[in-house]
Amino acid sequence: MFKRKIALFKLLGFTVSLDVSWGIILFLVVWSLSKGFFPSYFPGLSPQTYWWMGVIGAIGLFISIIIHEFSHALIARKYGLKIKGITLFIFGGVAEMQDEPSTPKSEFFMAIAGPIASFTLSIIFSGLAQAAETMKFSVPVVALLGYLSTINLLVAIFNLIPAFPTDGGRVLRSFLWWIKGDIHWGTQIASRISLLFAVVIIFMGFMHMIGDNPIGGLWWILIGSFLFFAANASYQRLVIKESFEGKTVRHFMNPSPVSVPFDITLQTFVERYLYRYHYKMFPVVKEGKIFGVITVQMLKLHTHEEWKHLLVGEVMEAQNPSNSIDANTPIDDALNRMNESGYTRLLVVEHHKVVGIITLKDLLEYIALKMELETIP
């Protein structure tokens, strides 16, 4: 999900990382607190004080979100779910699950743990703010504690919106799943409700932009758009998981792929194969056996003049772990291999011999057909 992230620290077995998009929200939070929120509610302080309050308030929000996500991760661990780590990104944070919950009960408790943690933090900071005010602490201290109480309350309320895959959306799905005993149906209905909420949020954003709050309106639109695409993606991930469950590369491989002779020139390869079939990777055969692969990227390493005399066998890449996969490998692992290597086509190996090829295009077409036939009207 997050490819541009920086690992910060490890705690209780979970790695906390920072997506580069968090830099945007960090700047906006510090700026809005320093130039808007604190000066409006607590006037009379120096500009430097407001900036320090903005920085400390942003750090407090940062820590609060980590606590929120740790609560998800700890409950998920209790129910045997594997968490890859916790990542902070532009819209908050996420505990990255490697798999879906196995029961409605585990889904419910894992989802509700986050809002409960945020509500608890809100109560704690509210109590500290009241104590600080009673004990005549400085205005910045009282203001910061009050802000952290308010922001945690808002985080809890926002996450309870039944817009999948937020916490509230997952709580909704757990009830739908429990009612019918069908996670597929529950996910689809929860996703559709989420799409409705997303459209409403985007509409509210446009209304704010037309009015006198363009920055706030833009944030509403961004949040609504995120929920819209996240809801669709969550349902698609489940369909993919269910579609490929128990299936291996063998089920989807092509045992007779279009292959290129070892001893033809690159020019001949381009004219007879590349321009005809439009694939970016071809298996190379020698004496009737697949011997390696040739890709468009390999071709681009040589000039057009070199194409006339260089043979495919001279520039190809031999079969190796990055361009091939075992026939008995689960499809999920094949997709991960494609993502890691950048190849959309992999040679299929069985008993140390290449027996075919599997392509991302074929897998995606299978998923598209599956969704078309099985989507609830």
N, C-alpha and C positions, 0 to 999 in steps of 0.2 A: 504493500500500500504506500509506504513512505520510502522513497529511494534517496532523498537528500536530507539525511538526518545525522546528528552528532550525538554520540553517546556521552551522557553527563556523569552518571554514577550508577552503582548497583546497590540495591537495598532489599533485604528479605528475599533474595534470589531473583529479583526483577530488575532489568536494566532500564533506566529512565533516559530517554533520548529527546532531542530537540529537533524538530523539523525546521528547515530554514524559513518556512513561512511564519514561524512564531516571531521572528524579528519584526514583522509588519505589525502584529497585534501588540507586541511589547512597546514599540514606539507610539502607537496610537493610544494605548492605555496611559502611558506616562504623560503624553501630550494633553490628552483630554482631562486627566486628573489635575495636572499642573495649571492648565490654562482655563479650564471650565468648571469642573466639579468643586474643588476645594475653594477657589476664589469666590464662587457664587454662594456657597453655604457657610464659609468661614472667612469673611472679608477682613482686611486690615493687616494681613501678614506680608512679609517681604517676598519678592519674586523668588529669591533663592530658597526660602522655606517651602514655597509651593512646589518647586522642582524636586526638592528632597522628599516631600510628602508623596509626590507622584511616583518617584522611583521606589520608595518603600511600599507604597500601595500596590504597585505592579508586582513587586517581589512577594508580597503577601498573597496576591491573587495566584501567582505562580505556584506557591506552596500549597494553597488551598485546592487547586486543581489536581496537583499530584496526590494529595490525600484522598480526594474524591476518586481518582482512578485506582489508587492502591486498594481502596475498599472493594472495588469491583474485582481486582486481581486476586485478592486474598480469598474472597468467597468463591471465585471461580476455581482456585486451587483446591479449596475444600471439597468441591464437587468433581474433582478429577479433570478439570479442563486445563489445557496447556495454554499459557500466556507467553507470547514471544517477548513482550516487553511493554513499556508504557511510553507513548510518544506524545509530546505537546506540539500542537500545530495551530494554524491560524484561527480555527474555530473552537479551541479549547484543548482537550486531551482525549486520548483513547487508549484503553487496554487492549492490545492486539491479540485476539484469540486465534489459535490455530485451527479450532474446530467449533461447531455449534454446540450449545448445551444439549444434553441427552434427554432431559425431561423438562416439562413445564415448570416443575418446582425449582429446579436448579436455575432455569432462566429467570424466574421471578425474583428469587433471592439475590442472584448476582446483579440483576438490573436495579433493584430497589436499594441496594447497598450504597450506591453513589449519592442519590438524593438524601438518604438518611445521614450520610457523612456530612454533606453540605449543610443540611438543617442543623445538625449538631454543632458544626463550626459557627454557624450564624448565632446560635444561642450563646455559645461560649464567648464570642467576641462582643455580643450585646451586653452580657454580664460584665465583661472587663471594661467596656466603655462606660457603663453606669458607675462601676467602682472607681474608675479613673476620674470621672467628673465629680464624684462625691469627695474624693481625696484631693481635689483641686490640682490635678495634673495639668500640664500645659495644653493649650488648644490643639496643637498638631497631634499629640498623642490621642486625645479624645476623638478627634476627627478621623484619624487612621483606623482606630478600633471600630468606630461607627461605620466607616466605609466597608471594612472587611465583613462586618456583620450583614450589611445590606447586600453586598455583592455575592456572598455565599447563599443568602436567601434567594436572590435572583437566579443563581446557578441551579439551585435545587428546583425552583419552580419551572425554569426553562426546560430542564431535563425531564420533568414529569409530563411535558406536552406529549400526547400520544402520536408522535411522528417518528416512525421507525427509520433509522436504527438508534434513535436517542433512547435514554433509559426508559422514558414513558412509553415509547413505541415497543420496546422489548417487554415491558410489563403487560401491555395490551396483547402482544403476540402470545405471551405465556398463558393468558386467560383464554384466547381463541384456541390455542393448541390444546389446552386442558379440556375445553368444552367439546371439541370434535375429535381430539386425539390424532390430529393430522397437522404436523409442522408445516408442510407445504401449503396447505389451505390457510393456516394461520398467518404465515409469512406473506402470502399474496394479499389477504384482506388487510393486514396491518400496513403493508406497503401502499395499498390504494388509499387508505385513510391518510397516510403520511403525505401522499401526493396532493391530496385536498388541502391539508394544512399548509404545505409548501406554497401552493398557489395563493392561498389567502395571505400568507406572510409576504410574498412577492408583491401582491396587490397593495398591501398596506405600505410597503416600501415606496411604491410609485406615488401613492397618495402623499406621503411625507416629502418626497422630492418635489412634487408639484406645489406643496405648501411651503412652509418656512424652515424645513429641516432637511436639506439635501444630504448632509453627511449621514444623519441617522437613517434616512430613507435608503441610502446606498447600502448601509449595513444590513437593513432588513432584507433587501433584495439579494445580497450575497448569502445571507443565512438561509433564506428560502430556497435559493438555487442549490445550495449545498444539500439541504434536506431532500430536494427533488431528485437530484442525481444519486444521492446516497441510498434513498429508498429503492430506486430502480436497481442499483448495483447490488444491494443486499439480497433482493429476490433472485437476481440472476446468479449470484454466487451459490445460493441454495440449490437452484435448478441444476447448475453445473455439477455441484457435489453429488446430488442425487442421481444425475444422469450417468456419472462416471463411477459411482460406487460399485466396487466389486469387479470392475472392468480393468483390463490391462492393455498395454500397447498392442498386443496380438489382435484384439478385437477390432482395431481401427487401422491397422497397417495395410499398405498396398504391397502385396507380394510381387507385383510385376510393374514397378515404376518405370517411367521414361528415363532411360539411362544413356550415358554418353560413352562412346568407345575411347579407350585409353590412348590410341595412336592417331587421332585426328588432330588437325591444327586448331588453334584457338579461333581463327577466322571461320573455319568450317563449323565449329561449335556454335559460334554466334549466329551464323546464317541458317543452319539447319535445325538448331535446337532452341537457342535463347529467344530468337525473334518469333519462333513458331509457337512455343509452349509458354513463354513468359514467366517461367519459374526463376527464382533467385538462387536456387541450389539444385544441382543434379548429381545423382550417384554416377560414378565412373566405373565402367566394367573392363575387365581384362581377362581374356580367355574364358568368357562366360560367367565370371564371378565379379561381384561388386568389390571394388578395390579401394575406393575413396570417394571424395566429393570435390566438385568444383563450384564456386560461387561467383556471383557478379563482382563481389569485392576483390576476389583473386584476379579476375579478368582486368579490373581497373588498375592493377599494379603494373600493367604492361602497356606499351604504346601500340597503336594500330599497326605500325610497321612490324612489331614483334609478333603480332597475332598471326602473320603470314607464315612464320616458320616454327614458332613454339608449339609443342604438342600439349594436349590436355594433361597427359601423364606427367609432364615436366613441371606443371604449375599447380596441380591438384593437391589437396590435403588428404593424407592417408586416413583411413578409419581410426578414430581415437575416442576417448570418453566424452569429449566436448561435442562431437558431431554425431554420436551414436548412442543407442540405448538398448537395454535388454528387452526382449520380447515379453517377458513376464513382469515388467515394471508397471505399477499402477499408473493410471492416466494422470492423476494429480502430480505425481513425481515427474512425469514427462513434460507437463506444462511448466513446472518449475525449472526443469533443465533447459527448456526453450527460452524461458525468461532470463536465465543466468548466462546462457551462451550467446543469445541474440539470434540463434538459428530458428527459422520457422519450419524447417524440415529436418528430420533426424533419421539416420540409418538405423534399421532395426536389426539387432544381433541375437542369434540363438546358437548356443553351443559354439561360441567363438566364430560363427560364420554370419555374414550379412544376408538376411532373408527378405528384406523389403525396406520400406520407408514409411514414416508417419509424418503427416503435415498438420500444421496449425489450422490451415484453411478447412481441411476435412472435419476437424474437431469442432470448429466454429459453426460450420454448416449443419452438423449434427445437432448442436445445441439450439441453433435457430429453428430448426424443424421441430425439435422436441418442445420448445416453448410455444410455437405456433399451434401444435396439436393438443398440448396439455394445459394451456392457459385457461382459467375459468372465465367464461363470457361475462 
